[in-house]
Amino acid sequence: MLSLREYQQRPKRLADYLPWAALVTPGVVLNKDGSFQRTIRYRGPDLESASPEELISFTARVNNVLKCPSSNNLEQMSVLSNGGSGSSLVSV
């Protein structure tokens, strides 16, 4: 992408610090460095009441889904917990 930094006349704002350039399609973002970002939302089961066997099975399934097929991928996870209901929201 073309760097317009030398022509910038105004002070830095929040948009100058964010990596996003444009929304390509729903869920796919073009970053300022030319890379693409894909965001998904996953709501998992209640792990507080799961048995140890269920936890092992769930962990194995999630690991199989999130394995990187090549070294060019990056995965970042954020977990948001709703304290009252015991459920959490994982943003991948």
Phi, psi and omega per residue, in radians:
M1 nan 2.695 -3.130
L2 -1.330 2.260 3.124
S3 -1.579 2.082 3.138
L4 -1.821 0.301 -3.061
R5 -1.030 -0.668 -3.091
E6 -1.204 -0.328 -3.125
Y7 -1.684 0.036 -3.076
Q8 -1.286 2.177 -3.101
Q9 -1.896 -0.358 -3.067
R10 -1.677 2.824 3.092
P11 -1.183 2.782 -3.101
K12 -1.174 2.428 3.095
R13 -2.104 3.134 -3.106
L14 -1.016 -0.694 -3.124
A15 -1.098 -0.446 3.111
D16 -1.260 -0.416 -3.126
Y17 -1.638 -0.325 -3.132
L18 -1.404 2.508 -3.072
P19 -1.430 -0.112 -3.006
W20 -1.480 2.427 3.098
A21 -1.886 -0.817 -3.074
A22 -2.740 2.686 3.029
L23 -1.595 1.965 -3.066
V24 -1.358 -0.977 3.035
T25 -2.452 2.942 3.121
P26 -0.993 2.082 3.133
G27 1.605 -0.117 3.131
V28 -2.094 2.163 -3.091
V29 -2.054 2.379 3.009
L30 -1.570 2.150 3.125
N31 -1.495 2.850 -3.106
K32 -1.150 -0.394 3.118
D33 -1.538 0.079 3.098
G34 1.651 -0.093 3.126
S35 -1.483 2.851 3.115
F36 -1.894 2.605 3.117
Q37 -2.207 2.229 3.102
R38 -1.974 2.228 -3.098
T39 -2.066 2.301 3.071
I40 -2.218 2.810 3.090
R41 -2.110 2.299 -3.133
Y42 -2.259 2.262 3.081
R43 -1.999 1.955 -3.038
G44 -1.595 3.089 3.127
P45 -1.296 2.953 3.101
D46 -1.306 1.918 -3.094
L47 -1.503 -0.204 3.133
E48 -1.185 -0.594 -3.091
S49 -1.764 0.134 -3.107
A50 -1.423 2.589 3.076
S51 -1.361 2.858 3.114
P52 -1.014 -0.628 3.113
E53 -1.152 -0.700 3.104
E54 -1.149 -0.670 3.117
L55 -1.120 -0.744 3.124
I56 -1.114 -0.762 3.132
S57 -1.117 -0.778 -3.139
F58 -1.111 -0.756 3.130
T59 -1.084 -0.731 3.128
A60 -1.122 -0.714 3.134
R61 -1.166 -0.744 3.122
V62 -1.135 -0.727 3.123
N63 -1.088 -0.685 3.113
N64 -1.143 -0.641 3.137
V65 -1.232 -0.669 -3.011
L66 -1.635 0.106 3.097
K67 -1.104 2.377 3.136
C68 -1.345 2.158 3.099
P69 -1.280 -0.357 3.099
S70 -2.573 3.004 -3.109
S71 -1.426 -0.002 -3.116
N72 -1.558 0.013 -3.100
N73 -1.755 2.610 3.075
L74 -2.300 2.344 3.093
E75 -2.039 2.267 3.076
Q76 -2.212 2.278 -3.102
M77 -2.093 2.439 3.037
S78 -2.189 2.345 3.140
V79 -1.963 2.155 3.074
L80 -1.937 2.179 -3.083
S81 -1.936 2.323 3.033
N82 -1.652 1.748 -2.959
G83 -0.917 -0.628 -3.050
G84 -1.329 -0.673 -3.009
S85 -1.573 -0.209 3.140
G86 1.421 0.007 3.117
S87 -1.733 2.725 3.109
S88 -2.280 2.674 -3.139
L89 -1.945 2.175 -3.130
V90 -1.847 2.136 3.084
S91 -1.803 2.050 -3.101
V92 -1.757 nan nan
